[in-house]
């Protein structure tokens, strides 16, 4: 096998390239944190008074965005709206309005809770937004579906030869590493149900994955050096094959964990819906009362 062919096989890449989910999460959460910081800095400048027209319209705009945000569930569940654009577009708009509206409300309130009703409304909004962020985290891990996750794992096994009889493994030169990966996959498939088992898959399994990954990286060093000498690789080729071997190990472990975590995230998404909806209704009621109180008094 040529060096380029070996490298491509070792890489185990699929045709569809995409940014890892965790990287997208970090970008979204970093952007939210930045917007909250910006909103706080604006309030510290003391540009708007509670009686100002601008501050009033900031509140109206923020409340309107949050009201429009409620259109996403209608598009999702009511058949009459099913032809009104793609669901992903509506979800993106739902997220933008769900972040932009609260940011305006925070500026409008000056990060102060004021009256009892205003405080309840503000805390309800904070809880709903935080719940929405958590819901997005879970949704992105359920959206692909168990079938898609299993297919991704099977494709990786097929291309790498790991756990496939009659196919030459791309980690044949490092049997200890291959055995460790297979053992991790077998041990991860506990089949247990219940919230404790689900929490273990979400919080404990990634820690085990990281420890196995570090162990595999250490075990790869000597076999890779021996293979480099045998095939007369230069410095660049050694670095490239080292990178590809590590990538294959990382992709395999990630695929195993995603498959095992799917059921846990599916259960969490169901539980999230139960907890999220009451706070949405509480937010709607307290907002209406707050708006009535402002205009009445």
URFENKA-V886376 format. One record per residue. N is the residue number from 1. RES is the residue in one letter. SS is DSSP state (H for helix, E for strand, L for the rest). Layout:
N,RES,SS
N,RES,SS
//
This chain:
1,X,L
2,X,L
3,X,H
4,X,H
5,X,H
6,X,H
7,X,H
8,X,H
9,X,H
10,X,H
11,X,H
12,X,L
13,X,L
14,X,L
15,X,L
16,X,L
17,X,L
18,X,L
19,X,L
20,X,L
21,X,H
22,X,H
23,X,H
24,X,H
25,X,H
26,X,H
27,X,H
28,X,H
29,X,H
30,X,H
31,X,H
32,X,H
33,X,H
34,X,H
35,X,H
36,X,H
37,X,H
38,X,H
39,X,H
40,X,H
41,X,H
42,X,H
43,X,H
44,X,H
45,X,L
46,X,L
47,X,L
48,X,L
49,X,L
50,X,L
51,X,L
52,X,L
53,X,H
54,X,H
55,X,H
56,X,H
57,X,H
58,X,H
59,X,H
60,X,H
61,X,H
62,X,H
63,X,H
64,X,H
65,X,H
66,X,H
67,X,H
68,X,H
69,X,H
70,X,L
71,X,H
72,X,H
73,X,H
74,X,H
75,X,H
76,X,H
77,X,H
78,X,L
79,X,H
80,X,H
81,X,H
82,X,L
83,X,L
84,X,L
85,X,L
86,X,L
87,X,H
88,X,H
89,X,H
90,X,H
91,X,H
92,X,H
93,X,H
94,X,H
95,X,H
96,X,H
97,X,H
98,X,H
99,X,H
100,X,H
101,X,H
102,X,H
103,X,H
104,X,H
105,X,H
106,X,H
107,X,H
108,X,H
109,X,H
110,X,L
111,X,L
112,X,L
113,X,L
114,X,L
115,X,L
116,X,H
117,X,H
118,X,H
119,X,H
120,X,H
121,X,H
122,X,H
123,X,H
124,X,H
125,X,H
126,X,H
127,X,H
128,X,H
129,X,H
130,X,H
131,X,H
132,X,H
133,X,H
134,X,H
135,X,H
136,X,H
137,X,H
138,X,H
139,X,H
140,X,H
141,X,H
142,X,H
143,X,L
144,X,L
145,X,H
146,X,H
147,X,H
148,X,H
149,X,H
150,X,H
151,X,H
152,X,H
153,X,H
154,X,H
155,X,H
156,X,H
157,X,H
158,X,H
159,X,H
160,X,H
161,X,L
162,X,L
163,X,L
164,X,L
165,X,L
166,X,L
167,X,L
168,X,L
169,X,L
170,X,L
171,X,L
172,X,H
173,X,H
174,X,H
175,X,H
176,X,H
177,X,H
178,X,H
179,X,H
180,X,H
181,X,H
182,X,H
183,X,H
184,X,H
185,X,H
186,X,H
187,X,H
188,X,H
189,X,L
190,X,L
191,X,L
192,X,L
193,X,L
194,X,L
195,X,H
196,X,H
197,X,H
198,X,H
199,X,H
200,X,H
201,X,H
202,X,H
203,X,H
204,X,H
205,X,H
206,X,H
207,X,H
208,X,H
209,X,H
210,X,H
211,X,H
212,X,H
213,X,H
214,X,H
215,X,H
216,X,H
217,X,H
218,X,H
219,X,H
220,X,H
221,X,H
222,X,H
223,X,H
224,X,H
225,X,H
226,X,H
227,X,H
228,X,H
229,X,H
230,X,H
231,X,H
232,X,L
233,X,L
234,X,L
235,X,H
236,X,H
237,X,H
238,X,H
239,X,H
240,X,H
241,X,H
242,X,H
243,X,H
244,X,H
245,X,H
246,X,H
247,X,H
248,X,H
249,X,H
250,X,H
251,X,H
252,X,H
253,X,H
254,X,H
255,X,H
256,X,H
257,X,H
258,X,H
259,X,H
260,X,H
261,X,H
262,X,H
263,X,H
264,X,H
265,X,H
266,X,H
267,X,H
268,X,H
269,X,H
270,X,H
271,X,H
272,X,H
273,X,H
274,X,H
275,X,H
276,X,H
277,X,H
278,X,H
279,X,H
280,X,H
281,X,H
282,X,H
283,X,H
284,X,H
285,X,H
286,X,H
287,X,H
288,X,H
289,X,H
290,X,H
291,X,H
292,X,H
293,X,H
294,X,H
295,X,H
296,X,H
297,X,L
//
